[in-house]
C-alpha cells in the first residue's frame, strides 16, 4: 500500500456510523466562521515565519482553505497581494473584509481545492493551514499547491486529527471508539513518495477557542457529536467535568518549489 493510499484509508476510518448520523439535526462537519476571525495583531508562529522568510523579493500569497485569512494576513507586510480560496462564501466575505481593512490587494475564489486551481493565479508563497485532514485524495491537493507557488508551500496541521480531542466525549455519549491516524508523519511520507523534499517543525500553541467560551464550546461539541439540541445541557455539564485542553501540538510542513 502506498503512503497516499494509507492516508486515504486513515481518513475514511473517521466516517460516522449511520445510526449516529441519523440522530443529527444538522451536519456535524461544521466550520463556524466565528472561529476563524482574524485578530488585528497576529502573533508570530513557526508557520508564519517559514512563509515570511520565503517572501524576500515577493509580494503575493495564496491561502487555500483561507477561512478569515490569518495565514495570509500574518505575512502582510511584506505581502501586498493575497488570494483566498475557500468553499464557504461566508469565509470569503470575511477574507475580503479583512484584506480591505488592511488595505491589501486581494482576490477570492470560491470552491474546493484543487478543483478550482485552474482559475487561481500563481503566487510567491502558498499556504494551507488546518486543511490537510479534510482531504482524502491528498496527492492532487499537494501537487496543485506545489504548482501554484513560485518559492515555497507551507502547511500547518495538528499532530493529531482535530477531532481526536473529542474521543473521550464520543466514548461517553456513544460508546464509540475513534481513530488516531493519520498524522503529520503520514503526510511527510506522502510528500516523500511524491518526490517533494519537505521539512517539518513540531511546536505548541493555544487553541483557536482560547479565550474559552464554555456555552459556545458546548454548542459546537453537541453538533459534532450528532446530538439533538435538547441534550446541549448534558454536553455543557460534560465539559465542566472534563475541561478542554486549551493548547494543541502542531506541525509546520514546508518545501521549496521550482515553479517559474
Phi, psi and omega in degrees: 000134180284165177298321179295321178292321177297319178300311180300313182299319180297317180291324179295335180291348178278355179302142182270146177299150183301322183293333176284312180300326182296338181271353184285134175275341177208165184300131178282349184270061187269148172227078186301126181304329183296340177280353184246018175298145183256124178292156179300314178253116183264122182292144177293146175222171176301316182297314179297320181296318181294328178282318183296321182293340179272357182267009177300116183083000179239161185223357188246133180236133172256125182243106183266130189068048197291333188056225178286344174106019185300324181295325179280314187287340174295344184258007181248115353285165011277346181297140176236350177229130182232142180238121181250132176239128178200153180269356179255117179304325180297324178292317181293324176297319178295318179300313180297318179296319179293322178295318180297318179299329181266005178057045179254144170289132184216161175217142177236146178229122181270132177143179181266139174272135010263010184303326183262006189298332181296337181260010183252130180294157173285141180240172176288316179230138175245135178237153173209100183260127174058043180241327191304322182289353175267359190242104178286318180272077195282330185297309178300325178299310181292320181297319180294324174297314180301323182280351182250009178236125178288328189242307189206149169247134179232122176249148172229134178206152178293157177296335177227156179313138185300339178269359180298328181296342180268004182306315178297326179291320176299321178293319182293313186270334186231356186053043185245126175278138180249156181289174176239342181258161005274179181226170175303327178295325175297323177294319177300323178296321178296314181298320177297318178298328179280351182084019179259124185275079184272157173239161184220138178230125179264140182202176183232142182211164173295153176287165177297335184278356180274129000292152194274132175245104188296318181294318178295319179298320179295321179295313181295318180294320179301318179294315181294333178276002179063030179265147178291158183300334180296344182256012183296326179296323177300318180294319177302313181294326176297318181291327175298317182280338184228075185301144178283139174292125183267015169238159179216147178269131187233162170233136168258126180240129182214156174208154178268143187253177181236019179293137178248000000 
